[in-house]
Amino acid sequence: MEERDVVIIGGGPAGYRAAIRVSQLGGKATLIENNALGGTCINQGCIPVRTLLRAAEIVDLTRTAKDYGVNFKETEIDISKMISRKNIIVRTLSSGVKQGLKSGRVEVIEGTGKLLSPSQLEVQLQDGSKKEIKARRIILATGSKWKKATLPGGEKIITPIELMEIKTIPESMLIIGGGFIGTSIATIFSMLGTKISILEESPHILPEIDKEIVSIFEKEMEDRSIRVYTEAQVKKIEENAQGEKNIVATVKGENVNLTAQCILMAEEREANINGVGLDKAGVKRNEKKGILVNRRMETNVPTIFAAGDVTMEHMWTHVAYVEGIIAAENAMGRDSKIDYTAIPYATNTFPEISSVGMTEDEAIAQGYQVQVGRFLFSGNGLATILGQRMGMIKVITQGKYNQIIGVHIIGPRAPDLIAEAALAMKLEITPGEISATFHSHPTLSEGFWEAARNICGN
C-alpha cells in the first residue's frame, strides 16, 4: 500500500492551500480532486459572479459615459461573450492553482477519495480503477454544495451553477434568498435588463449586515425596480403554457402569486460529505451538519483534520485559505490555532457592501457604550470623480476603551477598503491613531480616515 505524509481530499481554497503548506514544511503532500482545481470559488462561485459584475459595471459605464464627454450610440449586451470571458478567467485561475501545486511539489491525483479508517483512504480514479493509500495525517476539504429544493415543483429551480452557464438573459427572475449571493445576482442581472424579485425569509435582506447600510442598499434596489419580499416562503412552483414559472408564496403570512421566467435558489448550502466515509473513520459532525473541528482544525479523530466550507462554520474563501494553512501546520506537528477575529464580509453587488465586526444593533444588545463615526462618499474626491457618490463608511467603537468593534461600508470598492478596517480591529488600533495616519489624496481610503476623525470629534 502506498504511503504519504499528508493526504488532502478536495482541491478548493482550503485544500490547495493546505497541500502547498504541507510541502513548504517539508512534508510529502498528496491532493485528491475529482473535478477542476480551485473549488466552488474559482469555478462556480465568487470568481464567475465577480466577473459578471465587472461586465455589468461596464454596461453601466456606457450609460453614464456621456457625463464625461464620451458618447456610445448603442450598447449591445452579448451574454455568450460574457460567459466566454468568465470561462477564460476561470481557466486561467484554475491553471494558476495547478501550476502552484506543481511548483510546490504537490502530488495531484484526479479521482474521488473516501476514508476507510483514520489512516487509510480509497481513491477511485477517473479511469474507474481504485487504489488504497495510507496516510500519516488526512485533511478533509471537500467543501459544500447547493441543497436540492424539496418543495413541489422544486425541479424547476436553478442554482448559481446553472446560472453561470446561462445562454440568454432572462426577462424576469425570482431569487429565493436575499443574502450575499442573492443580492449580488439580483443587482448584476437587473443591470443587464432582467426584472428581478427577491424572496427572503428574514425580516430584512442581508440580515448579517448593519441595518443602516442595508436601508441605503434597499433604496438603490428600489431605484433599479428590484422587488423585495421579506418574511417570505415559497410553497410551490408550477409552469404555465408559455414556459413561465408561477410561484405560490406567503409574504408576512399572506398568500402571494408571482410569475417569473427563471427561478434561482440562492441559499441553503450543505456540507459535501456524502461518500467521504466519515462514519467508517469515526469523524463527528457539528450542529450545522458539517464536520466538527476545534481551533486547530482537528476533528475528534487525532489523525484527521478538516478545513473550509465542509465545517459549515465560516463559509468564506478567505477563511478557507487560513483554515487550510492551520490544518496543514498542525498535521505537520506544529501548534497553530486560528483566530476568527475580524472576518470581513463582502457582496458582489452594485454598489458594493463590505462589513467586519459587530453591527450597531449587535453592539448595543451586548451592552457596549457605542459611539459611531460616519463619512458619506458624497464628500469624497475620488468617489465624485468616479461618479459613485452614493454610500458611506460607518465606524462603530465601544466607549470604554475607544476600541473599534465594527466597520460597515457601502459604496465604491468597499471590499478593498474593508481590509484596513479588519487590520485596525485585529491590532486594536483606535480611531485617534487612524486619524493621525496619512492617507493618500484623492483616494477612497480617505473615507475611513474621515469616519475615524468623526468619532474623535475632528
N, C-alpha and C positions, 0 to 999 in steps of 0.2 A: 504493500500500500504506500502511495506517495505521501510524503510528509512536508509540511510547511510551518513557518513560524506563526504567521497570522493569515487567516483567510477571511476576506470580506465578501459578503453576499450583497450585491447592489452597487451599481456604478453611478449613482446620483451624487449630489453635492457632499453628503456625509461620507459616502463610500469611497469616492475617488480621493477626497482629501485625506481620509484615514489611510488609504493604501500608500499614498505618497509619503505621509508622515512616518509610517512604519519603515519604509525604505530609507528615509533620511536618518532614522535612528539605528540603521544597520541590520534591520530585520528582512527576511525574505517574505515579501507580500504577494498574495495571490488574490486577484479581484475576479469575482464571478458575476457576469451580467448577461441577461437573456435578451436584451433589447439594445437600443442605441445608448452609448455612453453620455452621461450628463443628466440623466434622470428627467423627471417631470419638468423641472425648472427650465432647462435648456430646450427640451424637445416639445413640450406641450403646455408650459406654464408661463412664467414671468417673462422669459425672453420673447416668445411669439407675441404675447399680449403687448409687451412694451414696443415691439416692432410695429404692430398695427397702430398703437397710439402715436408713434412717430409719423406714420402715414397720415393719420387723421389730423395731426398738428400741421402738416404741410398743406393739407386741404384747407385748413382754417387760415393759414398764412396767405393762400391765394385770394381769399375773400377779403383780407384786411390789407393786402399789399398796396392797394390804391392810396391808402393813407400815407404811404412812404414814396409815392410817385411812381410806383410800378404797377402797370395795368395788365391783367390777364383777360383776354377776350372770352375764354371759356375754360372751365376746369372740368376735365374728364377723369372720372374715377374708374380705374381698371382693377377690380378686386383680384383677378387672376395674377396680375403682376405684383400686387401687394403680397399675395400668398407666396408667389415665387421668390420675392425678396426676403420674406420671412424664412423660407426654406433654406436660402443661401446662408443667411445669418446663423440659423440653427446648425447647418452642416459645418460651417466654419468653426463655431464654438465647440461642437462635439468633436471635431477633428483636433482642436486645441487640447481638449481633455485627453484624447488618445495619445497625442504627442507628449503631453506632460507625464502620463503614466509610463510611456516608453522611456523618456529621459530619466525618470525616477526609478527605472529598472524594476517596474512592477509587472508581474506576470498577469495577463488578462485571459481568462477563459470564457469563451462565448457559450453560455448554457444556463441552466437553471439549477441552483443549489438548494439542498434541503438538509436539515440536521438528521443524523442517525443516532447521535449521542452527544454528550458535552464536548467531545473532541473529534468526532468523525462526521464527514459530510458525504453525500452522494451528489454527483453532478451529472445531469442529463445534458449531453452535448447536442448541438444543433443538428448533427447528423443522425440523432436517435440513439447513439450509444451512451453507455454510462460508465463512470469511473468513481472510485472512492478515494477520498483524501483525508489524511489525519492532520489535525492542526493543533498547535500548542494553545492558540487562542483564536476565537472566532468573533467577528464583528458583524452584526446584522444591520443592514442599512437598506432595506427593501422598500422604504418609502410608503406612500399612501396612494389611494385611488378614489375615483368618484363612486359613490354609492349608486346602485340602481334604484330608480324610482319604483315604489311599490304601490302607488295609488292607481286606481282604474285609469287606463289609457296612458300609463307612465312610459310605455314603449315609444310613444311619440315625442318624448322629451330628449333633447340632445345635451351633451356636456360640452365644456370648453374645448375638449379634444377634437370633437367633430367640427365645432365652430371654426377652429383654426385651419380647417381644410375646406371651408365653405366656397362654393363655386359662384354664387350670386349674392348680392347684398339683399337681405330680406326687406320687404316693405314695412313689416311690423314684427316686433319681437317682444315676448313676455319673458322676463327674467325672474326665476324663483331664487330669492336670496339677495338682500341688499347690503352684503358685506363688502370686503375689499375686492373680491373678484367680480361680483355682480355689478357694483357701481362702476368699476373700471370698464367692463364690456359695454355697459349702458352708455357711458359718455363717448366711447370710441365709435360705436355704431350710430349713435344719434348724430355725430359729426359727419358720418358717411351717408346720412339721409334716412336712416331707419326710424320708424315711430316706435318708441320704447315705453314699456310699462314694467314696473318692478313690484313684486310681491315680497314683503318682508314680514316675518312673524313677530319680530320685536316691535316695541312702540316707536322706534326710530331706526332709520338706516344707519349703517356704520356704528353699531352700538358700543364698540370699543373706543370710539373717538370722542373727544370733548364736544359737548353739545353746542357750544358757541361756534365752533368750527363747522360742525355739521349743519347748523342753521344757515351759514353762509353758502355752503355747498348746495343745500336744498334750493336756495334761491336761484343758483346757477342752473340747476337741473330744471327748475320751473321755466326759466328763460329759454331753455332748449326744448321745452314741451315734453319733458320726460315725466310720465305719470308715476307717482309713488303711492302704493297702498301698504300701510303698516298694520300690524296686528292682523296679518292675513295668512290664510292657509288654503292651498289648493286641495279640492275634494275629488275632482275627476276631470278627465280631458276626453273630448270627443272630436271627431273630424267631420267637417261638412262636405258637401258635394264639390265645393271649389278648392278643397285641399287645405282650407284654413282650420286651425285648431280652436275649438270652443272650450273655454276654461270655466269650470264652475268652482268658485272660491267663496270663502267667508272673509269679510273685512270688518273688524270690530264687531263680530257677531252677526253681521247682516250678510245675506246671500248676494253675490255679485257674479254676473256673467260677462266674460271678456272674450275677445277674439283676437288671434294673432297668427301670422303666417309661420312663425317659428317660436318654440318654447325652449328655454335654456335653463338647465339646473346649475346653479352657481353656489351651492352649499352642500353639506353632507359628504365629507370625505371619510374614508375608513382606512385603517392600517392594512398594508399589503402583506398579510401574514398567512394567507391560505396556502397550504402546501409547503410551508417553510420547515415544518417539523418541530414546532415549539414544544408540543406535548411529549414527543419522544425524548427531547433533551431536558424536559422539566422546567422550561422557562415560563415564568409567571407573567400575566397580563395586568395592566392597571385598570382603574375605573373607567377610563375612556376607551378600553378595549385595544390599547396599544401595548407595547412591551414595557414592563415596569423596570425602571433604571434609577440609580442614585446619581449624585453629582459627579461621580467618576465614570458615569455611563456604564456601570456594571449592572448586569441583571442579577437575579438571585442565584444563578449558576456561575461559580467563580471563573470559569474559562470563557464565558460568553458575554459580550458587550453589545449594546445597541445604540444607534445614533440616528438623528434626523426624524422625518415625519413618522417613521414606524413606531415611535414612542407616543405619538398623538398629543404632545405637550406644547411645544413652541414651534409651530409649523411654518417656519420661515427659512429660506435658503441660507441667509447669513448666519442663522443659528445652527443650521445643519453643518455648515463648514466647521464651526468651532467644536460642535459636539463630536464630529468625526475625528478631529485632531486630538481632543481629550481622550476619546476611546482608544485611539492608536497609541498615545503615550502611555496609558495605563496598561494596555495589552503588552507593551514592551518593558514593563516593570517600573515605570515612573509613578509618582503620586501626584496626579493632576486633578484638579476639581474645576468644574465650570462655574462661572459667576454670571447669573442671568440678570444682573443689574443693568438697567438702561438698554433694553432691546428696542430698537426703533422699528416702527411700523410705517408702511407707505402704500399708497394706492397708485395705480396707473391710470388715473383719471385726468380730465382737463376741466378745471385746474387741478393740480396735484395736491395731495394731502399727505402729511407725514406727522408722526407723533412719537414721543418717547416719555415714559413715566406715567404719573397719575393724571387723570383729568381733574378739573376743578371740583366737580361733584364728589369724586372719589376722595380727594384730599380733605374736603370739608367733612365728609362722612367718617373719616378716620380721626377727626378731632384736631387737625392741624390749624394753626393760625395762618390763614392763607393770605398771601399778597400776590397780586397779578400785575404783570407788565405787558403792555401791548404795543405793537407798531404796525400800522397799516401800510401795505405796499403802495398805496396811492401817494405816499410821501417819499418813495424810494426812487432815486435817479435811474437806475438800470431798469427797474420794472416799468417806469414811464417810457423809456427808450424802446423796450420790448413790446409796449402796448398791452401789458398784462398787469394793470394796477390794482386789480381786484384781489383781496385777500389780506392776510395778516400773520404775524408771528406773535404767539402768546406764551409768555413765560410765567410759570407758577412756582412760588417759593413758600417754604414754611418759615414763619416769622422768627421762631426761637433762635435758630442757627443761621438764618438767611440762606438756607440751602435750597438749590433748585431741585424740585421734585417732579416737574413735568414741563414739557415744551411741546407746543402744538402749532403746526404751520399749514396754511392753505395758501397756495399761490405758486408762482413760477419756481421750478426746480426745488420744490420742498424736500424730496428725498435726499438731495445732495446737501441741502442746508442742515438737515437734522443731525448730520454726523458731528458737527461742532457741539450741538446740544447734548448728544449722547456722551461725548468725551467730557464735557463740563460736569455732567451728572456723575460719571464714573470717578472723576478725580475730585469731586466735591468742590468745584470752583464756584465762587459766589458771583452774583450779578455785578458787584463792585469790581471784581477782578476782570470780568469780561469788558466792562465799560472802560477799564484802564488799558485795554489791549487794542492796538491799532488794527483796523480793518480797511482793506483797500477800497478806493472810491473810483468810479461808481461800480458797486457790486451789490448783489442781492444779500450777501452775508452781512452787510451793514445793518440790515433789519434786526438781526439778533443783537447786535451792539446797541441799537436804539431801544429795543424792548428791555434789555438789561438796564439801560440808563433810566428808562421809565420807572422801573421798580425802585431805583435809587433816588428818584426824585430829581434827576438831572435833565 
